[in-house]
Structures are given as structure tokens and as C-alpha cells.
Amino acid sequence: MNYKNLVNAVLRRLRETECNSVQDTAYTKLIGDFVNETKREVEDAWNWRQLSTYMDITTTAGTHTYTLTGTSDRTRFPDCDQYNVSQKGLLRPAPKTWMTRNNIYGDNQRGDPSHYAVVGYTSDGEVQVQVHPIPDTTGDTLRIYVFQPQADLEDDTDNMSVPSQPVIDGAWARAISERGEDGGRMSDAQFGIYKATLADYISIAVSNEPDSAVWSRY
């Protein structure tokens, strides 16, 4: 569902006139803010398959730290093996302290990377990853699987990736709370419905992908 349709779905529930654009009035912009706030909350509540993506790192010989362009402090890394595509090998997760000890204070072993760790962020907030051993080859591809939330919706036609009903219910609850009770559904009750709807959609996601709720190491 796109941004304008999400805002109009909330406006209808508030018994307000639908908008031609989210930017029409100060109030439609406010509802748009509530939509984005709820979208972020829903995105952070579960590892939605719709947000999953692969990010490639191209190795440089002698370099152990790489920036994943476009990531943020909301990017999530499942605790699973990643892939050294060029060498057809696995990249296993390792603790940051282990990585620092081996790459910086250790013997600086070089070879085909077999372990990775998230070690921090750039000044722009993008995730930095270290690999070990330190690559001895330039041009190899390391493929990292992440859950990457969308940027805030801005244009009317921006489509949202996560399920729409929890976002509508949550934005509606925020809107009721903002303007006070008006004879319609009370905000506490609507927030309860929002939480129940979100739980239902997470349950659906788990039933469709039961392995997503099981921790394992192969």
C-alpha cells in the first residue's frame, strides 16, 4: 500500500475527508508522521522477510574493515552464516572482541575470510563489518544477509514493504491520542487492537517461515 492510501485509510477511520496528497494540509502531514512512526515500530518488531536483502562487500587485500553502504543503526543481522561467494565458503559470525583480538592485536593472519563481526558505525551511521582472516586477495565478493528497514515514506506513491494493517491501526491509535477522545474508539482500546494485530501478523510470518523462529548453527 502506498503512502497516500495509508494516510487516507487512517483519515477515514477518523471520519475526516480523504486527501489528494499527504502534503495537502498540516493535519494530513501529521497523519503521515504517525504512519511513518508506526511503520518504524512495525519494522523493528520482527525480522520481516520483506525487508531482507543481500549486501556485497568487495575485498581489498590487506583491508579487514568494510562499510555497508545504505545501512543504519536499525539494520539487523541474523545470527547465521554468511557467504564468501568468490571462494565458495562460509563466513561465520564472531564476537567483536574476538575479531579485534585477531585482526588488531593478533598475528594479522591473511587468507580467505571465514569469519565476520559487526564492529561499529561510520560518522554517517552506516554499519562497519570486519572480516578474518584479513583478505589477501582484491576483488573477492563477500555476501552479507541483513534485514534493512525502509526509509520514511515521503512521496504519495511510495509503497510500504511491511504489512499495512498494523501500521494503519497504530497510526489511528496515535491520531486518536493526539486529538483526545472524540466519541469514537478510545485510544487505549485502539492501541490494544494495534498490538493484537501486530502480534497476529508476526504469527502469520512465523507460520509461513517456521525456521525464522528457531536458532540453529549448521
Secondary structure, 3 states (H helix, E strand, C coil): CEHHHHHHHHHHHCCCCCCCCCCCCHHHHHHHHHHHHHHHHHHHHCCCHHHEEEEEEECCCCCCEEECCCCCCCCECCCCCEEECCCCEEEEECCHHHHHHHHCCCCCCEECCCEEEEEEECCCCCEEEEEECEECCCCCEEEEEEECCCCCCCCCCCECCCCHHHHHHHHHHHHHHHHCCCCCCCHHHHHHHHHHHHHHHHHHHHHHCHHHHCCCCC
